[in-house]
Amino acid sequence: AQSVSQHNHHVILSEAASLELGCNYSYGGTVNLFWYVQYPGQHLQLLLKYFSGDPLVKGIKGFEAEFIKSKFSFNLRKPSVQWSDTAEYFCAVIAPSGGYQKVTFGTGTKLQVIP
Amino acid sequence: EAGVAQSPRYKIIEKRQSVAFWCNPISGHATLYWYQQILGQGPKLLIQFQNNGVVDDSQLPKDRFSAERLKGVDSTLKIQPAKLEDSAVYLCASSWGLETQYFGPGTRLLVL
């Protein structure tokens, strides 16, 4: 069965520190990859996505992610975090399964940025 | 552009009661999703509609959960009867095909 793993459940960083959140998926074929973010009190919203092409994708607010097919990974990065990046981050995969495109979310990573 | 609307925002019921949630997606979005998000976990897909047809309901507990999307627009999700473990946030999302999903505010359900 398709699965998405986010190994970091809770990350605490000081402002200006660099961030990398891990995301690994189990499906070996063509995938569409997403990172969504949920700021406190707000809806889930898209941070960035990868469908094809350049494996390094850039999203909003200075975030980027790199798709490494050989490692089945789509890690999220930001060189310097801000207090306003405090949120919960979810990796999601859409991949073929049984004749349709199946959506699977990871368990999420809570990021707390300390001023 | 109006976002995804959901109601109610909060609901408290006793176990074995029934409850229904409503979702109105973004106009023109053919794909509609219902997710269950239990505290500390990621969203779990319950059912996915393409227009008014079901694409994926493999994780929907069909003995107690049902969903419909009449006319391919708004949708309702029902739980009957509710169990304690159904306490969660129920999220509705819509998208144009397999593109970005736009999420509603969710309905927070507490089953006592």
Interface residues (C-beta under 8 A of the other chain):
Chain A: V4 Q6 N32 F34 Y36 H43 L44 Q45 L46 K49 F90 I94 Y100 Q101 K102 V103 T104 F105 G106 T107 G108
Chain B: G3 V4 Y33 Y35 G40 Q41 G42 P43 K44 L45 Q48 V55 D56 L91 A93 L98 T100 Q101 Y102 F103 G104 P105 G106
